């Protein structure tokens, strides 16, 4: 892959779960509410539906940082392959600029490789401030996805 520009963020995460399951947990607002937001944050609102052209919004809170609101528009969805959406913070949450997020899913040895790409950031510092938050969110997502996969394998369905 080519070198990333200063205004891009790229995070790969491998899940011990099949692609259709990982994608399905992105499709479901109820599931996303359980893992959306960095550790020590709780998602309290999420209006999310994977319909191209549809606006989405959400809010999360933490004891340390208080309330953070964000929103965007779903741009493109290719089932089990890719989700593209815009992301921006509300004014009160430190709005920088609208960014475009692409989440891609690929199968590797029965596992899912999820690739998260976000661009453009106005500064390297702004980009870097997102690295910890997204990685922390993906830590929560990983625990949720892998526990869900184990439960499904045992015959429990949600």
Long-range contacts (C-beta under 8 A, 24 or more apart in sequence): 5-119, 5-120, 6-121, 6-124, 6-127, 7-119, 7-120, 7-121, 7-122, 7-124, 7-127, 8-117, 8-118, 8-119, 8-120, 8-121, 8-127, 9-116, 9-117, 9-118, 9-119, 9-121, 9-127, 9-130, 9-131, 9-134, 10-115, 10-116, 10-117, 11-115, 11-116, 11-131, 11-134, 11-135, 11-138, 12-113, 12-114, 12-115, 12-116, 13-113, 13-114, 13-116, 13-138, 13-141, 13-142, 14-108, 14-111, 14-112, 14-113, 14-114, 15-111, 15-112, 15-114, 15-142, 15-145, 15-146, 15-149, 16-111, 16-146, 16-149, 17-111, 17-112, 17-145, 17-146, 17-148, 17-149, 18-107, 18-110, 18-111, 18-112, 18-149, 19-80, 19-105, 19-106, 19-107, 19-112, 20-80, 21-112, 21-145, 21-148, 21-149, 21-152, 22-105, 22-112, 22-114, 22-145, 23-79, 23-80, 23-83, 23-105, 25-141, 25-144, 25-145, 25-148, 26-50, 26-83, 26-103, 31-144, 31-148, 31-158, 34-144, 35-137, 35-140, 35-141, 35-143, 35-144, 35-145, 36-60, 36-137, 36-140, 37-62, 37-137, 37-140, 38-62, 38-132, 38-133, 38-134, 38-136, 38-137, 38-140, 39-136, 39-139, 39-140, 40-64, 40-136, 41-65, 41-68, 49-74, 50-74, 50-77, 50-83, 51-77, 52-76, 52-77, 56-85, 67-92, 67-93, 68-93, 69-93, 72-98, 72-101, 75-100, 80-105, 81-105, 87-118, 96-121, 96-122, 96-126, 97-121, 97-122, 114-138
